Amino acid sequence: MTLTLYYSTICPYAQRARLAVREAGIDVDEVGIDLRNKPEWYTRDINPAGKVPALKLDDGEILVESLVIAQYILEKHDASSRLIPEDPLTRARIRLWIERLGSFIPSIYGVIKAEEGGEQQARDNFLAAARQLNTELERVSGEGPYIFGDQFTLADIVSAPHLVSLETLERYNGFTIPDTREYARLNALRKTLRERPSVQQILPSYDEMVASYERLRARYAAAK
Ligand SMILES: N[C@@H](CCC(=O)N[C@@H](CS)C(=O)NCC(=O)O)C(=O)O
């Protein structure tokens, strides 16, 4: 069976799919797509929306959307059901966490895209969202170290790219998420995820990330 995963190193959504592949322990062909110079065949033949990730199955069917792809890979290839436990309540909790993460992610892009004069407001919004996520983490994970205690799951795979990228965001923007109780579980989780071998394998370099932030800012400014 040959699966082909189309990705870009800097894309956190593609990183979710790459993590799922590594955590499931399967081999896929990984094809890097240069988003600055996207090949015409990609939009024509693979994903009309032009976005990564996309996963081509051996019969030619193509899946898109990082969550769909990660779930498919784990449901099909994680025989131990370790990463998506079978218990319906655990699954419901994982889905709820992913919803919560979805509300947090825009605050990250808010900081990246903040214009002159709006930086403080964007950081305040981000920190408020981070505190909420920390509270949610305290609720679901106890002592951790992962989102659902000692079990690494789909929730961690989906969260790791954005949470680990906060390190880059802090450096790029010259601010730090405070090392205080309000952020303690979130900061500990970031560290734990950062050390996971699968995450280490797919981490983009700081320079790559900065270049992608600059492009995002330019695109945002041009769209105004
Ligand atoms: N909701 C999608 C989002 C994917 C996405 O936004 N990918 C971005 C890169 S991070 C992309 O491919 N953008 C197309 C472009 O930049 O041309 C998912 O979860 O897979």
The ligand as an SDF file (V2000), in Angstrom:
LIG
                    3D

 20 19  0  0  0  0  0  0  0  0999 V2000
   -8.0880   23.6060    7.5720 N   0  0  0  0  0  0  0  0  0  0  0  0
   -6.9170   23.1650    6.8370 C   0  0  0  0  0  0  0  0  0  0  0  0
   -5.9110   24.2940    6.8300 C   0  0  0  0  0  0  0  0  0  0  0  0
   -4.7150   23.9920    5.9500 C   0  0  0  0  0  0  0  0  0  0  0  0
   -3.9430   25.2770    5.6300 C   0  0  0  0  0  0  0  0  0  0  0  0
   -4.3800   26.4060    5.9610 O   0  0  0  0  0  0  0  0  0  0  0  0
   -2.7960   25.1350    4.9710 N   0  0  0  0  0  0  0  0  0  0  0  0
   -2.0690   26.2990    4.5430 C   0  0  0  0  0  0  0  0  0  0  0  0
   -0.6320   26.2960    5.0080 C   0  0  0  0  0  0  0  0  0  0  0  0
   -0.5150   26.2350    6.7670 S   0  0  0  0  0  0  0  0  0  0  0  0
   -1.9930   26.2990    3.0230 C   0  0  0  0  0  0  0  0  0  0  0  0
   -1.7710   25.2810    2.4130 O   0  0  0  0  0  0  0  0  0  0  0  0
   -2.2100   27.4710    2.4120 N   0  0  0  0  0  0  0  0  0  0  0  0
   -2.1540   27.6020    0.9960 C   0  0  0  0  0  0  0  0  0  0  0  0
   -1.2350   28.6570    0.5490 C   0  0  0  0  0  0  0  0  0  0  0  0
   -0.5580   29.2370    1.3940 O   0  0  0  0  0  0  0  0  0  0  0  0
   -1.1790   28.8890   -0.6490 O   0  0  0  0  0  0  0  0  0  0  0  0
   -6.3510   21.9020    7.4950 C   0  0  0  0  0  0  0  0  0  0  0  0
   -6.5910   21.7000    8.7010 O   0  0  0  0  0  0  0  0  0  0  0  0
   -5.7100   21.1050    6.7970 O   0  0  0  0  0  0  0  0  0  0  0  0
  1  2  1  0
  2  3  1  0
  2 18  1  0
  3  4  1  0
  4  5  1  0
  5  6  2  0
  5  7  1  0
  7  8  1  0
  8  9  1  0
  8 11  1  0
  9 10  1  0
 11 12  2  0
 11 13  1  0
 13 14  1  0
 14 15  1  0
 15 16  2  0
 15 17  1  0
 18 19  2  0
 18 20  1  0
M  END
$$$$
